[in-house]
Amino acid sequence: MYHAYSLLALELANDRAREARDAHRAALATAGLPERPSVARRALAHGLAAVSRGSAYAVRRLDDCVADDLGRALAPSK
């Protein structure tokens, strides 16, 4: 018996999600906005992501170097 209620609840949730997605698409269409971002916008996003990954890599490398230097500076001297 509970199994039937679970299936019914899933079907209802899927229907609501589908209706919300359709309403969102209709709102975009009436506003004149495309469903997908433009090619230029996507290329810019990929470029910024590449710059972000590169800067994160550089910061990690710098952090490793500084941590090594700090570890040597704080090590007890003989």
Order of alpha helices (4+ residues) and beta strands (2+ residues): alpha-alpha
